[in-house]
Amino acid sequence: MKKMIVCGLIMLALVLATELSAADKALEIEGSTTVGPIADAFTEVFNKTYPAVKITVTKNGSGNGATALIDGRCDIAMMSRLMKPEEFKAAVEKGILPVTHTIAMDGVCMIVHPSNNVTELSSQQIHDIYTGKVKNWKEVGGSDVPIVAISRDTSSGTYETFDHFVMNKDKMAGNVEYVNSNPQVHGRVKNTTGAIGYVGVGFLDANVKGLKVNGVMPSKETIANGTYPFTRPLFLFTNGYPALGTMSHKFCTFYLTEKGQSIIEEKGFVPVTHY
């Protein structure tokens, strides 16, 4: 009798495992261009470990990630901000229960062209640049060069964070240029002498120059200890907490593994285990 029960349990487990693997053959991930490099790197590891699973990562902004999760078009939404109350309300009305997974810490970093001799700005000076009050670098201690202000588009979580920390809901000047991703901000600043923009800390490199803000240089250390003023968490969102053992669960908890933490550091962000 015991043998029959054990055999039955084994058969049930095999059936459930088969059903689970069939349901886990695809994973749709959408949203933040800041979180995107982490998701891409996680996907590379998962493609080797689970070659039968097709993982698609679409980097189009936090707002689009939230909408995709609400509409049931993705399994995981990448976001560099929390869901807004109206997004959460829309989700619940559609039977979606957004659950947050905080995977890393980031800083919204001010960048300029490497030739710019300005090394530091205050929050107020940055505000004045983006509202159009300050139009030339000589007004903030730099050379006589017109300022070209670059911003993320309004569907971006990075934009939302910048708006919160810097703009205080004040409107940006009409000549501010809007682009769709961190790489586009980086590229525009890299190739434009008078440009200023803002990106996640993972996008700082030798091709652009990071600025101190209120006397603090953005770095993994200043983000981890909270002294850099524009610090924020990065998230993955799912509909409910993923069932244990599913691909969604494996992906959303990968940041807790040694390999996941290593990837987050390699991409220039701060693992939550170090915060």
N, C-alpha and C positions, 0 to 999 in steps of 0.2 A: 504493500500500500504506500509506504514511504517513498519507494522508488518511483512509483507512478506519479505521486505528487511532485517530486523533484523534477522528473522528466517534463511534467506539464508546465512547471514554472520556467524551466529552461526554454521550452518551445515558445511560451508566451513572451519571454524576454527577447528571443530571436525575432519573433513577429514584430514586436514593438520597435526593435532596433532597425528592422528592415523598413518599417513605416517612417521612422525618424529620418533615416538616411534619404529616403525618397523625398521627404518634405524639405530636406536641407540641401538640395542640389543647386540652389541659387540663393544669393544674398545680395539684395539691393541696398546700397548705401548712398546717401545724397546729402549735400549741404555745404557747410563752411569750407572756404578755400584755405583757411588757417589750419583747420584740423585735417584737411585733405592729405598733406604729405605723410602724416602719421598713419592714416587709413591706407594709403597706398603702400607704405612699408609693411604694415600688418598684413595686407593682402598678399604681398610677395611671399611672406612666410607661410600663409595659409594655402597658397596655391601649390606649394611644395608638399605640405603636410596632408592636404585634402585635395588632390588633383581633380577629383570628380566634381567638385563644387565650383560653380561659376560665380565669382564675386565681381560686381560692378560698382565702381566708385565714381560718382558724378559730383564735381566740385562747382557749385553754382551759387553759393551764399547761404548763410544760416536761415534767412527767411524762407528761401525755397526748400531747404531741408525740413523746416517745420511744416510747411504746406504739404510736402510729399508724404510725411508721416501721417498727417491729419487725413489726407485723401487716400491713404492706404497704398501709395505708389512706391514706398520704400520700407525696408525692414528696420533700418537704422538711420536716424537723422544726425548728421554732424552739425554741431552748433558751437559758436564761440561766445554765446550769451545764453541766458535762461529764456525759456518760452515766455512770451508776453501773456498777461491775463486773458486777452482776447483770443490768442492762439490756443491757450489751454481750454478756454470755454468752447471754442469751435471743435476742438478735439473730443471733448467729453460729449458734446451734442451728437457726434458721429460714432460714439461708442469706443473711442480711442482713449486710453489712459496713459499719457506720457510719463515715462519713468526716466530719471536722470542718472547717468553714469559719468562721474567726474574723472577724466583720464589724465589730465596734465594741467600745469600752470603756465601762463603765458604773460607777456607784457606787450602793450601796444607801443611800439618804438617809433620815435620821430627820426626820419632819415633825410639826408641832403646829399648833393653831389660831393664826391671826395675832395674837389678843389675848393669847396666853401670853407672860409676861415672861421665861421661861427662854430663854436663847440658846445654851446649851452643855450637853452631858452627856458623861460618860466612858463607855467601853465597860462598865465595871462597873455604873454607875448604870442604864444601859439594861438590862443583864442583870437587875438587882434589880427593875426595873419589871415586866419580863415574867415573872419568877418569882413576883411578888406580894409581894416583900419590901418594896418601896416602893409605897405606895398613894395618896399625896397629893403634889401638886406642891410643897407647902411643905417637904417632906423633901429636895428637891433645889434649893432656893432660889427657888421660885415662890410663887404665891398659894395660899391655902387652898382648893384645888379638887381633888376626887377625880380620879384618873387613869383614863382609859378607854383601855386598850391594845388596838390593832388589829393583827392579823397577817394575812399571806397564808395561804391554805390549804396543807396539807402536800404537795400535788402540784406546788406552785409552785417554780421554780428560785430565785426571790427568797427564798422561805422557807428553802430549803436553804442559800443564801448567808448569810442572817441567822443561821440555826442554827449554821453553821460559825464565823462571826466573833464572835457575841455569846453564844449560849446554851451553847456547848460541850457540846451534847447534854443539857443540863439541861431538865427538863420545864417548859413554860409553865404559868402559873397557870390555874386553872379558869375564871376570869372574863375571860380574854383572848377577844376576838371575832375570828373568822376570816371573811375575805371572799375572793372568787374572783379578783380582778384588781386591778391597780394603780389604775385609775379608781375602783374601789369604795373602796379605802383612801383615796384622795385625797378623794372625796366625803364619806366618814364623818368624816375629820379636819376638812375645811372647815366642816362643819355642827355640830361638837361641840366645845364650849369646852375640855373637859378631855382631849381625845383626843391620842394619839400613835400614829403608824404609821410604816411604812417603804415607800419606793417607789424606782423607778429614777430617775436624775437627770433623765431626759426628762420627768418628771411634776412637777418643781418649777415653781411659778408664784406669782403674787401672792395666790392664794386660800389658800395654806398657807404656813407658815413653816419653812424648813429650819434645822436645828440644827447647830452645830459638834459634831464628835465628837473627843474627845481634843485639843481646841484647833484642829482643822482644819475649815474650812467646805467642804462638798461643792460642787464646781464643775468645769467642763470642765478647767480648769488643774490643780487638785489631783488630779483623776482621771488626767489625762495624765501627770503627773510622779510619780504613785504615792504622794503624801503623804497623800491621804485614805485612812483605814484600811479602809474597806469597799468596795474597788475590785475589779471583776470583768470578765472578757470576756463578750461575747455571741456566740452561735453559730447557724449553720445546719448541720444534719446531712443527709447524703444516703446512699443505699445505694450504696457505692462512689463513686469520683470520677465525676461526670457526664460523659458522652461530649461531646467538644468540639462546640460549635455547637448543642447541644440547649437547650431552654428552661430546663431545670434548671441547666445550666452558665452560661447567660447571667444567670439570676437570682442564682445563688450567687456570681458574680464581679462583679456590678454595683457592689458596695461599693468596688471598686478604681477605678471610673471617676470623673471629676470630678463628674458629676451625682450619682452614688451617695454620694460623700463629702459633697457639699453637703446632700443630704437627711438624712444621719446627723447633721450639725451642726445643721440646722434643727430636728430632733426633740429636740435637747438632749443628744445622746450624743457620744462622742469617736471620730472615725475612727481606724482602726488605723494609718493612714499618719502620724498626728500623735503616736503613742504612743512 
